[in-house]
Amino acid sequence: VTLRKRTRNLEWRERTTGAVTYVGDVQLPGMLVGKALRSPHPHAEIRSIDVSAAERLPGVHAVLTSADLPENKYPHEGAFADRYPLARDKVRFIGQEVAIVAAEDERTARAALEAIRVDYHVLPAVTTVDEAMAQGAVRIHERQSGSNLSMRITRSYGDVDAGRAATHASARASFRFNRQTHVCMETNGTVASWHEETGILELWTSTQSPYFVRKEVSAVLDLPRDSVIVRETAVGGGFGAKSKITDHEVLAAALSMRTRRPVRLVLDRAEEFATTKTRHDFRTDLEIGATADGLLTFRDARMVIDNGAYNHSGVSVTGASIGSMVSLYRTMGVAVDAQLIDTNKQPGGQFRGYGGPQVALPVEVLMDELADKLGLDPIDLRIRNAHHDGDVTHAGYELGTANLVECLERVREATDWDTKRAAGGTGRGIGVAVAMHVSGARTYPEANEGNASVAVDALGRATVRFGGSDAGTGQKQMLADIVQAETGVAAGMIEVLMMDTERSPVDLGAFSSRGTMISGHATRAAAQEAARRLRELAAHKLGVEPEQVVLAEGRAHVDKEPDAGITLGDLVASAGLDDDTLEVTETVTVKAEMVNYATGVANLSPAYSFTAHVAEVEVDQRTGKVTVLRYTAAHDSGTILNPTSFDGQVAGGVLMGLGAALGEELVYEGGRLVNPSYLTYGLRRAADAPEIVPIIVERADPEGPYGAKGIGEIGIDPVAPAIVNAVNHAVGVRITELPLTPDKVLTALRPPPSRRAYHLWRRPSRWWIALLRWSYPHGVHAVLHRVGTRFARKAPPVVVPTLHTPETVDEAVATLAATPGAAPLGGGTDLIPLGEQALRRPTAFVDLMAVRQLRTLRREPDGTVVIGGAVTLAELLGSPELAAFPAVEEAVRTIASSQVREMATVAGNLCQEKRCWFYRSGFDCYKRGGATCPCYAVTGDSRYQHAVIDGHRCQAVTPSDLATVLTALDAELEIASRSGSRRLPVASLYSGPGETVLRDGDVVVAVRVPPARGRTTVFRKLQLWEGDFAVASAAVSVHLAPDGTLGAPVVVLGALAPTPYRAHRVERALEGRRLEDAVIARAARAWVPGAHPLERNEWKVEAACGLLETTLEALR
Amino acid sequence: MRVNGEDREVAVDGADRLLDVLRDRLGLRGSKRACGMGECGACTVLVEGRPVMSCITLAARARDVETIEGVAETPEGLALREAFADAGAFQCGFCTPGQVVRGVALMRAGVPDDEAELRHEMSGNICRCTGYTAIVAALQSAARQVEEVRPA
């Protein structure tokens, strides 16, 4: 029997219409909304919690604290368990659950959270591993180590001394793999329903492992294991995030048990980012060596792993990463020292790759450096040291099949490697990296065991029962394919029931790439046994031997006589079976040894997958932006059962890896997450993704079902080093800290000049700002943060705004004047999120989109274009009126998404609030909280969207790209107000970052763009991902004489200063000159003496110079 | 409000979002909430024929709404869904209804021949599973298919 076919997912109809039931879609009568109150402090003692006011609110059904729950910890990692579902006595990270409520609806639940009073005694916090490891650092837990060291493993494998002695060349560097998060499209969540009369707890939860949920929830809540029943739901992505219980199942269950009503507790997106477990941040110092022939002699790795505030999978990730470090290549000896360090941040956890990506980065980058030193091609060096079939690694991994060499040869050929590799240093580059991965690791005694049942009924239908879940990996389809291939039941007649712990046999779930290897094995065994019995029945009926029976297309027949056979349904119906159903349940145990934490040696997995990846990149040497042109991934995962699923797992893993390599990074300030949103967490959009070419390197592995090995995780493992190596090949810099954002690349390529380049001494007006910035790290920030924020302005109350829909501008103006607290509403794409962010909550909206006059776009006879204030951005694209101003379209195309452009208006874009991630993410900053509060950008992460010119107490910038381009076009606003209408140049619109001189009651009627009169305008923008706000932008408008001389240039820089910045010095450097290289180079830097960057955003000065060069060249 | 061609009466206030009204009051739960801030595209619906983020759209301002339930069986919708199934363009499926609605709007307007332009148009719909390769392929194939069956 073979499978190897592309099949349509059996649920395609329901999945493509959203008709499958995710947790958020579960409907139960009387269901309440559950929410958690979370710690605002990274480290504090809880002195008392007063829930009485919350309990009294109408519509609130329960408010629970740790005192209401059994005193049981989450049973993660056995003896290392250290976390209660609700904080007891102490909170250890911002976002930790302190209390939970159940209420009639979302609004009531939020109000209840606000009514809970917690008295905290704030403790010093250690939010980085450096702080946590410092002498005398505050201790987060009472560990045996007497410090913040959760665990340390120091081991030597093979013969390291002999390896060092045999070494001819070595390479050494320090690496940092920053925190990445899963960002499942469906956030974590649970519906719990407690049945008091039966003592049964039903759970619908977004999980990869229903049986883990059953085991762990029952343990934490002191319930008999069988009384917890997990039901089937669709699961919207897992990637490891949902492979154990997380932090909502027990809470939803406790609320349901208390209220005796069903409770839904689903995290919102910000909670998902800020409180769920992350990929562990690894800092690795690695040294590797080789003989003159390029045979690896040793690796010496020192790893410091940021555990976060609790042990979840930190201990096992550390163990797994050591296994990878030791096993990746044939090597004489490997020494490792790994320290797992507690910090006051959200904890790390399971994530696709499980330490593999963090290990591949240092090893694979240094392999390239070693290849350079030895004068070898990087692929050749890897081939020389690759494992082969039958090797046993120092960590005890018995590699049955190991096709790494073939993977390398295939990518070499598919990418024309040798030709491209010969042409380095041109801005384009090509790089390779490899990885290996387990196919189902035995990290629990029963983890090498799978169960499945297959039933064929009297209608010829087959039902597979299986206790795992399918978070998008295609496992459901794979099991159906197996049953079809073995039993001959037709494809449309197979149903797969998963997850339900009452109706399906035990399976530990989908993690460690075990789905195909273990569950596939069990299902095959059950299907084969069912097929054997069907053949026996048919043989009896047809009077032949069982071996002569063919099962296909829903029938049993003798070979070459399909018409003479019998349908499977009739066969089963006539067999006199119980319930007229042939049912088989099988258990399969695969060959694997239990993980051994004491020795670090065990053959964990029945088989090991291998891969070689090649990245081709282009580096913009002016801005530091890396673009991936093409990505090729050759995989040895044994026999591929479903090529469609294979392609999807590879492409998805690669893109997730590209995210970590190029943009994804959780950024913290004082332990608080700075970027808990899609807008600030740089994952790749469709336009940022390259063509990804998966290659199957196929050879059956004897241990796998049909010869298959795992594919779910390995695709992410080698991506980051492939990118680092390609960038190095392109531009000659080796960057060892992820992600390779433009700031890091450009800083390596063009280090910022001495700070004397910014002529601060000439600008006395800036001296006090310079003094203030200096004072921040010297105590002022700390005082403002600890003391000043206590006086922060309170968030405006949540209100239900009234909606006014005027028909004319006059009516709109009158309504605004007559309605205190009213705000004009354009597309709402900023105003509505601002309400969610507790920044602006108007009591009334005046809908300007309802005013016809504001929605017109017209060209006046003199060539002036009048754009109504409520014209949408989408309407500007391709409009004939704006044909003379292509720069407007260039700018609009870069803004947000096509959906947002359909909604957002021109006036709304101009008037949008600043995008500073501190301001937007709930920090009590100077602008949000008031004068007693600090600007967090001064000492915090200001790399992207903060000012490098004219920053004042707030370092934010005006985010509007239209502002930049309309300023360059010398556009004017037409404004209506009660006192009449007036004109205002866009250049005079702004008083501060995203702050305008408009008064309450003003309505932007139109933007008037004066005739081009022979002027040419271009716009360019640097953004981190498609649709992001500008890191820097430039608009240049000039009159180009026939001889190429520039007349009356206007140069405006965006996202560099609090307001669009008119670069007069650049204009003077261009005036009357031609666009020669030297002129461009000099002019593009002419504004630099006026800059006053922060320490961390100095690179933006260089990037803006580079961007301006590109913009000026575009005028040629 | 007209929803999928039917007049539906529903009382809304100035805070109600279209997504919540569709899911919680009209029982149209195909549109998904993944961010609530207009940043990911999982809630995409068509309002007056144009793709918008329903999670930040005020329900009171939407007149003519088409959801995934409405577009699913249209010629474009069906062709695209089948193409998604054949290409493996969904895995977990949570972003898929939004992708399909956005894709149908693109098919009605004309799927760009240029792949970069197609990717640009689809960049408001985040997918965490597929790496986008299959989504792009599905759109291209569905566009070709609808082109072939459309009478000249």
Interface residues (C-beta under 8 A of the other chain):
Chain A: R6 R8 N9 E11 W12 R13 R15 T16 T17 G18 A19 V20 Y22 G24 D25 H182 V183 C184 M185 E186 T187 A234 V235 G236 G237 G238 F239 D268 R269 A471 G472 T473 G474 T644 S645 D647 G648 V650 A651 G652 G653 V654 L655 M656 S677 Y678 L679 L683 R685 A686 A687 D688 A689 E691 I692 V799 V800 P801 T802 L803 L825 G828 T829 I832 P833 E836 A844 F845 D847 M849 A874 R893 A896 S897 S898 Q899 V900 E902 M903 E1026 G1027
Chain B: D13 G14 A15 R17 R29 G30 S31 K32 R33 A34 C35 G36 M37 G38 E39 C40 G41 A42 T44 R50 P51 V52 M53 I56 T57 L58 A60 R61 I68 E69 A72 R81 E82 F84 A85 D86 A87 G88 F90 Q91 C92 G93 F94 C95 T96 P97 V100 R102 A116 R119 H120 E121 M122 S123 G124 N125 I126 C127 R128 C129 T130 G131 Y132 T133 A134 I135 V136
